[in-house]
Every structure is written in structure tokens, then in C-alpha cells.
Amino acid sequence: MELRQTSIPGCCELLPDRFRDDRGSFVKTFHHGLFTELGLNTDWREEYYSVSHPRVLRGLHFQLPPHDHEKLVYCSAGGVLDVVLDLRRDSPSYGRHELFELNAERANLLYLPKGVAHGFYVTDGPATMLYKVATVYAPAHDTGIRWDSAGIPWPDADPVISQRDRSFAPLAEFVSPFTMGGAR
Ligand SMILES: Cc1cn([C@H]2C[C@H](O)[C@@H](COP(=O)(O)OP(=O)(O)O[C@H]3O[C@@H](C)C(=O)[C@@H](O)[C@H]3O)O2)c(=O)[nH]c1=O
């Protein structure tokens, strides 16, 4: 598994080996020893997945302290344009985002540190997105930033999106509790 640093400190893209044979392919997405060596979280508390139709946009989501968490995310079927937005006030990339193409063919994964928002748009649907998260779901702390308020060049001006995602505050109004060293 190869690790590629991104423009967002602590956020990396992981490129696993893909083994192919007559039956199909095989990809390992988590290895405790390797993640430990790379300094990544290994203590995952929940795992879940979603399936989304073409043109669906989910995000930009995160959990507030003290339930903020690292996240490992990948796309096992279809493809998405994935976005990570840095919300850590003292980060060199605060308020900035990076885009990633996650898809079943590339089998790439994203590792997200605490203090970033995450979202995606389905470019090749249906798309299955899988997650591991380092704290359990805390509905009262699960929130987001409005998808169209952070200067992200989404490929669709009118995506399929939930009412909840439409109702999030814009980035400019969000008072961030996140810093690089943790929440304050
Ligand atoms: C995230 C989550 C949702 N739910 C419930 C709440 C709701 O009824 C239903 C769907 O929730 P949502 O609309 O938040 O699902 P979704 O928009 O897919 O949420 C996900 O979005 C992407 C961008 C992420 O980064 C994920 O961490 C997660 O926040 O599932 C849980 O029970 N546990 C969970 O951990």
C-alpha cells in the first residue's frame, strides 16, 4: 500500500495493491501493522456504507468535539468526486479543500484527520462508499457545512441532496472549534 500526502496536513490518499485473476480482483483496505507504522489511527469504532444514485451529493459532514474522529473512506462500486475541507483554524490549509477521484477501479482510499469536513458527488452511480470511523455516531454532534459555500467546483449546480444537507450553515458563518492540536 502506497501513501500519498495531500495538500491538507494529516490527510492522505492510500493506494493499495490490487491482485487480479480470472475470478476478478482482491484489495486489502486495512492492515493494523502498516497503519501503525504510517502513524495512522487503528482504533476504529464503527464501520458503515452508503449506496448512492448518480448525481447524489452527500456532505459536507463531520462530528463536533468531543465526538470528532478520524475517518477512512473508499468507494467499492462506481465512482465519486470526493472532497475534504479543512476546518482547523491554525492549519495552513484552513478553509481550503482538495478534490479526489475515488472509484472501484483505482481502489484508492482517503484517510481523514479530525477537524475536516467530508463530502462527495456521484460521478459513476450507483456508488458504494465505505467508512471506518474512530468514534461512534453521536447524532447531536453530527453536523456539516453547506455544500455550495466553500468554493468547491462541483460538476453539478443542482445535485440530488438531502434537506438536512441543504440546511447546514455556510462556511463563512461556521465558528470552528477545531485546531491542529485538537479541539479548543
Ligand atoms: C452517519 C450515520 C447516519 N445514521 C443515520 C442517520 C440517518 O437516518 C441516516 C442517513 O444519515 P446521513 O444522511 O447523515 O448519511 P450520509 O449523508 O451518507 O452521511 C455520511 O456522509 C458522508 C459525506 C460522510 O462523511 C459520512 O461520515 C457520513 O456523515 O443514517 C446512523 O444511524 N449512523 C451514522 O453513523
The ligand as an ORCA input file, in Angstrom:
! r2SCAN-3c Opt
* xyz 0 1
  C     -23.633      8.841      9.667
  C     -24.733      7.998     10.337
  C     -26.053      8.137      9.957
  N     -27.008      7.400     10.559
  C     -28.416      7.535     10.129
  C     -28.983      8.942     10.199
  C     -29.949      8.980      9.039
  O     -31.201      8.455      9.429
  C     -29.359      8.029      8.024
  C     -28.593      8.747      6.898
  O     -27.682      9.659      7.512
  P     -26.931     10.764      6.648
  O     -27.901     11.460      5.779
  O     -26.100     11.598      7.586
  O     -25.989      9.821      5.741
  P     -24.775     10.287      4.838
  O     -25.124     11.555      4.170
  O     -24.390      9.153      3.988
  O     -23.656     10.552      5.931
  C     -22.321     10.327      5.605
  O     -21.895     11.361      4.709
  C     -20.524     11.308      4.332
  C     -20.242     12.524      3.479
  C     -19.609     11.116      5.480
  O     -18.503     11.658      5.541
  C     -20.049     10.123      6.498
  O     -19.220     10.139      7.650
  C     -21.478     10.338      6.875
  O     -21.630     11.583      7.549
  O     -28.466      7.164      8.750
  C     -26.698      6.483     11.550
  O     -27.595      5.804     12.134
  N     -25.399      6.313     11.912
  C     -24.393      7.040     11.334
  O     -23.191      6.859     11.678
*
